[in-house]
Every structure is written in C-alpha cells, then in structure tokens.
Amino acid sequence: MSECLGDQLYRVGNASQLLGVSPLTVRKWMYAEKLKSLKTAGSEQRIPELEIRRIVGISNKERKTVLYSRVSSHGQKSDLATQEQVLEQHATTHGFTRVLKLRDIGSGLNGKRRNVIKLFQMVNNNEINVVIVTYKDRLTRFGFNYLESYFTSHGTRIIVLNSEEVRDPQKELVDDLIAIVTSFSGRVYGYRSHKARRIVSHFKKEVNA
C-alpha cells in the first residue's frame, strides 16, 4: 500500500469507532451504499479513510502531518537535527502537507515529555493524519503496539522509516534494563543528582561485567 494521503483501509469495527456508530450501522450504510467499501482478496470488507473523512466532515487537507523526533540528552542535539532532516525529506518526497515538527529531549520512558503530550492531545482531537518517526523508540521505549492501536482508533497512522537494528538479544535486554534503572533512579533521586548517576553507573558495570 502506498503512503499517499487517505489510503488507509479500516475494518468495520475500527470504522464504527471513528464514526461514533455501531458496527451494525456501518454495515447498513454499506448495504445502502451510503458508505463506500472495498473488498479484499480474502473477501473482507474495508472502508477507505477518505470515506470516513467524508462522513465525519473532516478533510484530509485539514489534518496535519507530524514529524516527531527525540534524543535522550542535550549532548545529542546534532542527532536531533539529523532526524528532522530525514523526516522532512521523506515528507517532501511523498507529498505530505500541513507539516508540523515536534521534538523532545528526554528518555523514551518519560511519558511526560512536553511535545509527546501535545501529540497525544492532537491525536485525541482528530487533528493528525500521519505521524512520521525515524525509529519506533523515538516515540516510546516500550508498548509501541498499544500506542499505535490508540492512534489508529483516531484515524492516525504512524510511519516508521527504519526497522530496528538487528541487535544481540542479550544486549537488547541489557539496554532495556539500563533504561528502566535510569528512569526509576531519576524519579526517586532526580535525573541530575549524583546518587542517581552513581546507581546507573554501578548498574552498567555489573551488567556488562
């Protein structure tokens, strides 16, 4: 499937949530040809995104394309600029319009990042058509599938430009554990406190020993 605006196809259940009616009502509209649908190769009905936009009166032209980038620390600002450049190039190449750039500096475990909160508010208000990121963990370190399901329920797609790097399973587990220890020690003692840094440093030495 191409990545052009309005090409998303929804199951009846998902479409009913977006339209605020029951699945039975959606099927009645389809039968009465009030709502156009497409049949997949497996003979399942799918409702095009543009049809949903037509019914709810929201044009794709009014919904934004968000380019979201994140780094963990201020020392990685150059990487932040690189992410934004890659995202901008992709948006331009694929014809995405009404582009809004959002960026955060902080851990992927931190759910209180200023612009990720803004992103959720906009998704909840059905203001966003597509969110584009370089990697899944730019949005969240864990639970990406849950986040994607929530966004989809509001008609928002997430486009991930790069698949995750192939890493040794043990190293991936270690990285996740370090991220968790960093987050929790920061919450308890403050992210910049000497004690928090000492705990993280000691933990890294132990797991990498």
C-alpha positions, 0 to 999 in steps of 0.5 A: 500500500502506498503512503499517499494521503487517505489510503488507509483501509479500516475494518468495520469495527475500527470504522464504527469507532471513528464514526461514533456508530455501531458496527451494525450501522456501518454495515447498513450504510454499506448495504445502502451504499451510503458508505463506500467499501472495498473488498479484499482478496480474502473477501473482507470488507474495508472502508477507505479513510477518505470515506470516513473523512467524508462522513465525519466532515473532516478533510484530509487537507485539514489534518496535519502531518507530524514529524516527531523526533527525540534524543535522550540528552542535550549532548545529542542535539546534532542527532536531533537535527539529523532526524528532522532532516530525514523526516522532512525529506521523506515528507517532501518526497511523498507529498505530505502537507500541513507539516508540523515538527515536534521534538523532545529531549528526554528518555523514551520512558518519560511519558511526560515529555512536553511535545509527546503530550501535545501529540497525544492531545492532537491525536485525541482531537482528530487533528493528525493524519500521519505521524512520521518517526525515524525509529519506533523508540523515538516515540516510546521505549516500550508498548509501541503496539498499544500506542499505535492501536490508540492512534489508529482508533483516531484515524492516525497512522504512524510511519516508521522509516527504519526497522530496528537494528538487528541487535544481540538479544542479550544486549537488547535486554541489557539496554532495556534494563539500563533504561528502566534503572535510569528512569526509576533512579531519576524519579526517586533521586532526580535525573541530575543528582549524583546518587542517581548517576552513581546507581546507573553507573554501578548498574552498567558495570555489573551488567556488562561485567 
